[in-house]
């Protein structure tokens, strides 16, 4: 009974920035991992950035441009995206793992275009 709601997506020009938010509610005690994924039509969903304990990992394609963070008091996960490229266009999904169960948000669209 975990709910995740993403927000902050939209249309941005190449080189611009967006900040995605993921608000979590429900039975969210004991989160093991949390992450952002993205997916485009015809492609597999890919890991963009993740937090596991104190370890943070990024996809090579976003390293140095994206930053994942969390605000425990607000039960919110963030993804700051800078220097956006057209290839970053995708639906971005929030994910958390509690024990062996993964929970997903419905996604937020990010479109990078002139």
ChimeraX commands (.cxc) that place a marker at each C-alpha (Angstrom):
marker #1 position 0.00,0.00,0.00 radius 0.5
marker #1 position 2.55,2.52,-1.23 radius 0.5
marker #1 position 1.69,5.37,-3.54 radius 0.5
marker #1 position 4.19,7.34,-5.60 radius 0.5
marker #1 position 3.28,10.46,-7.55 radius 0.5
marker #1 position 5.75,12.11,-9.91 radius 0.5
marker #1 position 5.60,15.75,-10.93 radius 0.5
marker #1 position 7.76,18.42,-12.54 radius 0.5
marker #1 position 7.94,17.13,-16.08 radius 0.5
marker #1 position 7.28,19.26,-19.12 radius 0.5
marker #1 position 8.74,20.75,-22.26 radius 0.5
marker #1 position 12.19,22.30,-22.08 radius 0.5
marker #1 position 14.74,23.48,-24.63 radius 0.5
marker #1 position 18.07,21.71,-25.05 radius 0.5
marker #1 position 20.48,22.90,-22.39 radius 0.5
marker #1 position 17.68,23.70,-20.00 radius 0.5
marker #1 position 16.84,22.26,-16.61 radius 0.5
marker #1 position 13.98,20.51,-14.86 radius 0.5
marker #1 position 13.47,19.23,-11.35 radius 0.5
marker #1 position 11.34,16.14,-10.92 radius 0.5
marker #1 position 9.66,15.28,-7.65 radius 0.5
marker #1 position 8.26,12.01,-6.35 radius 0.5
marker #1 position 5.91,12.26,-3.39 radius 0.5
marker #1 position 5.53,9.02,-1.44 radius 0.5
marker #1 position 2.68,8.06,0.84 radius 0.5
marker #1 position 1.26,4.98,2.51 radius 0.5
marker #1 position 3.29,2.24,4.18 radius 0.5
marker #1 position 6.70,3.63,3.34 radius 0.5
marker #1 position 8.64,2.64,6.44 radius 0.5
marker #1 position 11.74,0.62,5.69 radius 0.5
marker #1 position 12.58,1.66,2.14 radius 0.5
marker #1 position 15.59,-0.28,0.92 radius 0.5
marker #1 position 16.22,1.42,-2.41 radius 0.5
marker #1 position 14.83,4.34,-4.35 radius 0.5
marker #1 position 15.47,5.33,-7.92 radius 0.5
marker #1 position 14.45,7.14,-11.06 radius 0.5
marker #1 position 13.89,5.23,-14.28 radius 0.5
marker #1 position 12.93,6.41,-17.74 radius 0.5
marker #1 position 11.36,4.83,-20.78 radius 0.5
marker #1 position 10.77,5.77,-24.41 radius 0.5
marker #1 position 8.48,3.94,-26.86 radius 0.5
marker #1 position 10.04,0.73,-28.13 radius 0.5
marker #1 position 12.77,0.66,-25.52 radius 0.5
marker #1 position 13.26,-1.05,-22.18 radius 0.5
marker #1 position 12.88,0.96,-19.04 radius 0.5
marker #1 position 16.34,2.04,-17.91 radius 0.5
marker #1 position 17.78,3.09,-14.58 radius 0.5
marker #1 position 18.71,6.76,-14.52 radius 0.5
marker #1 position 19.79,7.25,-10.91 radius 0.5
marker #1 position 19.42,5.29,-7.71 radius 0.5
marker #1 position 20.05,5.44,-3.98 radius 0.5
marker #1 position 20.81,2.31,-2.00 radius 0.5
marker #1 position 21.81,3.02,1.57 radius 0.5
marker #1 position 24.47,5.67,1.29 radius 0.5
marker #1 position 25.44,4.64,-2.23 radius 0.5
marker #1 position 24.33,6.67,-5.24 radius 0.5
marker #1 position 24.62,5.49,-8.83 radius 0.5
marker #1 position 23.95,7.19,-12.15 radius 0.5
marker #1 position 23.64,5.99,-15.69 radius 0.5
marker #1 position 26.69,6.93,-17.74 radius 0.5
marker #1 position 24.52,9.00,-20.05 radius 0.5
marker #1 position 23.44,11.36,-17.24 radius 0.5
marker #1 position 26.55,11.36,-15.06 radius 0.5
marker #1 position 27.53,14.92,-14.24 radius 0.5
marker #1 position 24.21,16.36,-15.41 radius 0.5
marker #1 position 21.60,14.78,-13.13 radius 0.5
marker #1 position 21.46,14.70,-9.35 radius 0.5
marker #1 position 19.24,12.44,-7.27 radius 0.5
marker #1 position 18.34,13.47,-3.73 radius 0.5
marker #1 position 15.72,12.91,-1.07 radius 0.5
marker #1 position 13.93,14.86,1.61 radius 0.5
marker #1 position 12.94,12.40,4.31 radius 0.5
marker #1 position 10.84,14.95,6.19 radius 0.5
marker #1 position 8.68,15.49,3.11 radius 0.5
marker #1 position 8.79,11.86,1.95 radius 0.5
marker #1 position 9.94,13.13,-1.41 radius 0.5
marker #1 position 12.54,11.98,-3.92 radius 0.5
marker #1 position 13.99,14.46,-6.42 radius 0.5
marker #1 position 15.83,14.38,-9.69 radius 0.5
marker #1 position 17.55,17.60,-10.71 radius 0.5
marker #1 position 18.23,17.50,-14.44 radius 0.5
marker #1 position 20.61,20.02,-15.98 radius 0.5
marker #1 position 22.04,20.46,-19.46 radius 0.5
marker #1 position 19.16,18.50,-20.90 radius 0.5
marker #1 position 19.53,16.87,-24.30 radius 0.5
marker #1 position 16.88,15.71,-26.79 radius 0.5
marker #1 position 17.85,12.11,-26.00 radius 0.5
marker #1 position 16.71,12.68,-22.42 radius 0.5
marker #1 position 13.14,12.81,-23.70 radius 0.5
marker #1 position 11.19,10.06,-21.97 radius 0.5
marker #1 position 8.61,9.24,-19.36 radius 0.5
marker #1 position 10.35,9.32,-16.01 radius 0.5
marker #1 position 9.24,6.96,-13.25 radius 0.5
marker #1 position 9.88,6.93,-9.53 radius 0.5
marker #1 position 10.63,3.56,-7.94 radius 0.5
marker #1 position 11.09,2.36,-4.37 radius 0.5
marker #1 position 11.85,-1.08,-3.03 radius 0.5
marker #1 position 10.62,-2.25,0.34 radius 0.5
marker #1 position 11.87,-5.73,1.26 radius 0.5
marker #1 position 11.30,-7.56,-2.05 radius 0.5
marker #1 position 8.50,-5.45,-3.49 radius 0.5
marker #1 position 8.98,-2.69,-6.03 radius 0.5
marker #1 position 6.53,0.21,-6.21 radius 0.5
marker #1 position 6.14,2.51,-9.19 radius 0.5
marker #1 position 4.64,5.88,-9.90 radius 0.5
marker #1 position 2.61,6.53,-13.04 radius 0.5
marker #1 position 5.36,8.62,-14.59 radius 0.5
marker #1 position 5.89,12.18,-15.74 radius 0.5
marker #1 position 6.71,13.19,-19.31 radius 0.5
marker #1 position 9.93,15.06,-20.04 radius 0.5
marker #1 position 10.35,16.44,-23.54 radius 0.5
marker #1 position 13.54,18.19,-24.61 radius 0.5
marker #1 position 13.04,19.99,-27.89 radius 0.5
marker #1 position 13.48,23.32,-29.63 radius 0.5
marker link #1:1,2 radius 0.2
marker link #1:2,3 radius 0.2
marker link #1:3,4 radius 0.2
marker link #1:4,5 radius 0.2
marker link #1:5,6 radius 0.2
marker link #1:6,7 radius 0.2
marker link #1:7,8 radius 0.2
marker link #1:8,9 radius 0.2
marker link #1:9,10 radius 0.2
marker link #1:10,11 radius 0.2
marker link #1:11,12 radius 0.2
marker link #1:12,13 radius 0.2
marker link #1:13,14 radius 0.2
marker link #1:14,15 radius 0.2
marker link #1:15,16 radius 0.2
marker link #1:16,17 radius 0.2
marker link #1:17,18 radius 0.2
marker link #1:18,19 radius 0.2
marker link #1:19,20 radius 0.2
marker link #1:20,21 radius 0.2
marker link #1:21,22 radius 0.2
marker link #1:22,23 radius 0.2
marker link #1:23,24 radius 0.2
marker link #1:24,25 radius 0.2
marker link #1:25,26 radius 0.2
marker link #1:26,27 radius 0.2
marker link #1:27,28 radius 0.2
marker link #1:28,29 radius 0.2
marker link #1:29,30 radius 0.2
marker link #1:30,31 radius 0.2
marker link #1:31,32 radius 0.2
marker link #1:32,33 radius 0.2
marker link #1:33,34 radius 0.2
marker link #1:34,35 radius 0.2
marker link #1:35,36 radius 0.2
marker link #1:36,37 radius 0.2
marker link #1:37,38 radius 0.2
marker link #1:38,39 radius 0.2
marker link #1:39,40 radius 0.2
marker link #1:40,41 radius 0.2
marker link #1:41,42 radius 0.2
marker link #1:42,43 radius 0.2
marker link #1:43,44 radius 0.2
marker link #1:44,45 radius 0.2
marker link #1:45,46 radius 0.2
marker link #1:46,47 radius 0.2
marker link #1:47,48 radius 0.2
marker link #1:48,49 radius 0.2
marker link #1:49,50 radius 0.2
marker link #1:50,51 radius 0.2
marker link #1:51,52 radius 0.2
marker link #1:52,53 radius 0.2
marker link #1:53,54 radius 0.2
marker link #1:54,55 radius 0.2
marker link #1:55,56 radius 0.2
marker link #1:56,57 radius 0.2
marker link #1:57,58 radius 0.2
marker link #1:58,59 radius 0.2
marker link #1:59,60 radius 0.2
marker link #1:60,61 radius 0.2
marker link #1:61,62 radius 0.2
marker link #1:62,63 radius 0.2
marker link #1:63,64 radius 0.2
marker link #1:64,65 radius 0.2
marker link #1:65,66 radius 0.2
marker link #1:66,67 radius 0.2
marker link #1:67,68 radius 0.2
marker link #1:68,69 radius 0.2
marker link #1:69,70 radius 0.2
marker link #1:70,71 radius 0.2
marker link #1:71,72 radius 0.2
marker link #1:72,73 radius 0.2
marker link #1:73,74 radius 0.2
marker link #1:74,75 radius 0.2
marker link #1:75,76 radius 0.2
marker link #1:76,77 radius 0.2
marker link #1:77,78 radius 0.2
marker link #1:78,79 radius 0.2
marker link #1:79,80 radius 0.2
marker link #1:80,81 radius 0.2
marker link #1:81,82 radius 0.2
marker link #1:82,83 radius 0.2
marker link #1:83,84 radius 0.2
marker link #1:84,85 radius 0.2
marker link #1:85,86 radius 0.2
marker link #1:86,87 radius 0.2
marker link #1:87,88 radius 0.2
marker link #1:88,89 radius 0.2
marker link #1:89,90 radius 0.2
marker link #1:90,91 radius 0.2
marker link #1:91,92 radius 0.2
marker link #1:92,93 radius 0.2
marker link #1:93,94 radius 0.2
marker link #1:94,95 radius 0.2
marker link #1:95,96 radius 0.2
marker link #1:96,97 radius 0.2
marker link #1:97,98 radius 0.2
marker link #1:98,99 radius 0.2
marker link #1:99,100 radius 0.2
marker link #1:100,101 radius 0.2
marker link #1:101,102 radius 0.2
marker link #1:102,103 radius 0.2
marker link #1:103,104 radius 0.2
marker link #1:104,105 radius 0.2
marker link #1:105,106 radius 0.2
marker link #1:106,107 radius 0.2
marker link #1:107,108 radius 0.2
marker link #1:108,109 radius 0.2
marker link #1:109,110 radius 0.2
marker link #1:110,111 radius 0.2
marker link #1:111,112 radius 0.2
marker link #1:112,113 radius 0.2
marker link #1:113,114 radius 0.2
view
